[in-house]
Amino acid sequence: MNQTPNLAELDKLKTRIQALRAKTIDNGCTEEEALSAAAKVAEMLDRYDLSLTDIDLRKAPCARRAYETWRKKRIPLDDCIGAIANFCGCRVWREKNQAGENRYVFFGLRSDIEVAHYLAELIDAAVRSELGRYKTTPGYRRFQHNQRHLANASFALGMVASIAEKLTAMKAARDQVNQGTGRGLVVLKASIVDDEFGKLGLNLRAARSTGRTVSMTAYEAGGVAGASLAINPAVGGSAD
C-alpha cells in the first residue's frame, strides 16, 4: 500500500500545529484563545485518524517526543501531564535530562505525540500567564509577602486541576464520537501503543503522592481561571 498520502497528511498536521503555535504561544494570546486553538488541533487529529485505514494504523510506527521543563523541581504542568497524554492517546513518563532537569516523554503514534507536545507547551504557558495576571489582583495582594509562594503554587494547582478535568471530559466525548464510526479506532490505537510500549521494557514506577499544603482561596481562584477557559471544540467547525 502506498503510504505517501498519509505521510503528506501528517506533514500537513505538523504544519498546522506550527501555525497555531505561532498564533498562541509565540504571540502571547489569551489563555481562552490558546486553549480554543488546542481544541482545533484535537479536531484536526481526529480528522487525520479517520483518514487512515486500519492497515495504515497497524503499520504506523510509534515514537517518542520529549517536552523539556528546564527545571529541576516539579512544575504545575506535572498535575496535568497525565490528562494530556490520555487526551492524545499516548503514554507519558517523567525523566531527568543530562543536566538533571525534568522532562516529560510522550510515547505513541507520531501524530498523537505532536499534539501532546503542543498541548503541554500551550498549557504550561497558559498557567504561567494566568498566574502573572492573578498576581495583579486585589485578592493576591491581600496575601502577606511570606504567604505568596504558597498562593502562587495553590493558584497554579487549582488551574491545572480544572484543565485536567476538562481534558478528561473532552476525551470521553471524542471517544464516543469516534466509536460511533463503527471502526473501533480508539481500541485499535490503544492496543497498538500498548503493544509497542511493552516492547520498550521500561522499569517505570508511579510517583508517590505527596501531601501538599494549599491556600484554598488561591486554589479556588485558579480553579475559576481554569474553568473559564473555552476548550471545547466547535463540532463541525473549521480547523484550518
C-alpha positions in Angstrom: 0.0 0.0 0.0 1.3 3.5 -0.9 2.0 5.4 2.4 2.8 8.7 0.7 -0.7 10.3 1.1 -0.7 9.5 4.8 2.8 11.0 5.3 1.6 14.1 3.4 -1.3 14.4 5.8 1.0 14.0 8.8 3.2 16.8 7.4 0.1 18.9 6.9 -0.9 18.3 10.5 2.5 19.3 11.8 2.4 22.4 9.7 -0.9 23.4 11.1 0.3 22.8 14.6 3.2 25.1 14.0 0.9 27.8 12.6 -1.3 27.6 15.7 1.7 27.7 17.9 2.8 31.0 16.3 -0.7 32.4 16.9 -0.8 31.2 20.5 2.4 30.7 22.5 4.7 32.8 20.4 2.4 35.8 20.3 1.1 35.6 23.8 -2.6 35.4 23.1 -5.1 34.9 26.0 -5.5 31.5 27.6 -9.0 31.2 26.2 -7.7 31.8 22.7 -4.8 29.4 23.3 -6.9 26.5 24.5 -9.5 27.1 21.9 -6.7 26.6 19.4 -5.8 23.4 21.2 -9.3 22.2 20.6 -8.9 22.8 16.9 -5.7 20.7 17.0 -7.7 17.8 18.6 -10.3 18.2 15.9 -7.6 18.0 13.2 -6.1 15.0 14.9 -9.5 13.1 14.8 -9.9 14.1 11.2 -6.4 12.7 10.5 -7.2 9.4 12.3 -10.3 9.0 10.2 -8.3 9.4 7.0 -6.2 6.3 7.9 -7.2 2.7 7.3 -6.8 0.0 9.9 -3.8 -1.3 8.0 -2.3 2.2 8.0 -2.6 2.4 11.8 -1.1 -1.0 12.4 1.9 -0.1 10.2 2.3 3.3 11.8 5.5 3.4 13.9 5.4 4.7 17.5 7.9 7.3 18.5 9.0 9.5 21.5 8.7 13.2 21.9 10.2 15.0 24.9 8.9 18.1 26.5 11.7 19.9 28.4 10.7 21.8 31.5 14.2 23.3 32.1 13.5 22.9 35.8 14.9 20.5 38.4 11.8 20.9 40.6 8.3 19.9 39.6 6.2 22.4 37.8 2.4 22.9 37.8 2.1 21.1 34.5 3.0 17.9 36.4 -0.5 17.6 37.7 -2.0 17.8 34.1 0.5 15.8 32.1 -1.4 12.5 32.5 -4.6 14.1 31.3 -2.7 15.5 28.3 -1.3 12.1 27.4 -4.7 10.4 27.9 -6.4 13.1 25.7 -3.9 12.3 22.9 -4.0 8.6 23.3 -0.3 8.2 24.2 1.8 7.2 27.2 4.0 9.6 29.2 6.7 9.4 31.8 9.0 11.9 33.6 12.7 11.5 33.5 15.8 13.6 34.0 17.9 15.0 31.2 21.7 15.3 31.3 21.5 18.5 33.3 19.3 16.9 35.9 16.2 18.8 34.8 12.8 17.2 34.5 11.3 16.4 31.1 8.1 14.6 30.1 8.4 11.9 27.4 5.4 11.2 25.3 5.2 7.8 23.5 2.7 6.9 20.8 1.8 7.4 17.2 3.6 10.4 15.6 0.5 12.4 15.1 -0.6 12.0 18.7 2.8 12.9 20.3 3.0 16.0 18.2 -0.4 17.2 19.5 0.6 16.1 23.1 3.8 18.2 22.9 1.9 21.2 21.6 -0.7 20.9 24.4 2.0 20.6 27.1 3.7 23.7 25.8 0.4 25.6 25.4 -1.0 24.7 28.9 2.4 25.4 30.6 2.5 28.8 29.0 -1.2 29.5 29.8 -0.8 28.7 33.5 2.3 30.9 33.8 0.5 33.8 32.0 -2.7 33.4 34.1 -0.6 33.3 37.3 1.0 36.6 36.2 -2.4 38.2 35.9 -3.5 36.8 39.2 -0.6 38.5 40.9 -2.0 41.9 39.9 -5.4 41.2 41.6 -6.6 42.7 44.9 -7.1 39.1 46.2 -3.5 38.2 45.6 -2.3 41.5 47.3 -4.1 40.5 50.4 -1.6 37.7 51.0 1.3 38.6 53.2 4.6 38.6 51.5 5.7 35.3 53.2 2.5 33.7 52.0 2.7 34.5 48.4 4.8 31.5 47.4 2.1 29.3 48.8 -0.6 31.4 47.0 1.3 31.0 43.7 1.5 27.2 44.0 -2.1 26.9 45.1 -3.4 29.0 42.2 -1.4 27.0 39.6 -2.5 23.7 41.1 -6.2 24.8 41.1 -5.9 25.8 37.5 -4.2 22.7 36.1 -6.6 20.5 38.1 -9.5 22.3 36.4 -7.9 22.0 32.9 -7.1 18.3 33.5 -10.8 17.7 34.4 -11.9 19.4 31.2 -9.4 17.4 29.0 -10.7 14.2 30.6 -14.3 15.2 29.8 -13.3 16.2 26.2 -11.6 12.9 25.7 -14.7 10.9 26.8 -16.8 13.0 24.3 -14.3 12.5 21.5 -14.1 8.7 22.1 -17.9 8.5 22.0 -18.0 10.3 18.6 -15.1 8.2 17.2 -16.7 4.9 18.4 -19.8 6.0 16.5 -17.9 5.4 13.3 -18.1 1.7 13.9 -14.4 1.2 13.2 -13.1 0.8 16.8 -10.4 3.4 16.2 -10.0 4.1 19.9 -9.5 0.5 20.9 -7.2 -0.2 17.9 -4.9 2.8 18.6 -4.7 1.9 22.3 -3.7 -1.7 21.6 -1.0 -0.6 19.1 0.5 1.9 21.6 0.3 -0.6 24.5 2.0 -3.3 22.5 4.8 -1.0 21.4 5.2 0.5 24.8 5.5 -3.0 26.3 8.5 -3.7 23.9 10.4 -0.8 25.5 11.0 -2.8 28.7 11.0 0.4 30.8 11.1 0.0 34.6 8.8 2.8 35.5 7.4 3.5 39.0 4.4 5.5 39.9 5.2 8.8 41.6 4.5 8.9 45.3 1.6 11.1 46.3 2.8 13.9 48.5 0.5 15.8 50.8 0.7 19.5 49.9 -0.4 22.5 51.9 -2.5 24.8 49.8 -4.3 28.1 50.2 -7.9 27.3 49.3 -8.5 30.9 48.3 -5.8 30.8 45.7 -6.6 27.3 44.7 -10.2 28.2 44.1 -9.1 31.3 42.1 -7.0 29.0 39.9 -10.0 26.7 39.5 -12.1 29.5 38.4 -9.4 30.6 35.8 -9.2 27.1 34.5 -12.9 26.5 34.4 -13.5 29.7 32.4 -11.2 28.5 29.6 -13.2 27.6 26.4 -11.5 24.5 25.2 -14.5 22.5 23.8 -14.0 22.2 20.0 -16.8 23.5 17.9 -18.5 20.5 16.3 -18.3 20.7 12.6 -16.2 23.9 12.8 -13.3 24.5 10.5 -9.9 23.6 11.9 -7.9 25.4 9.3 
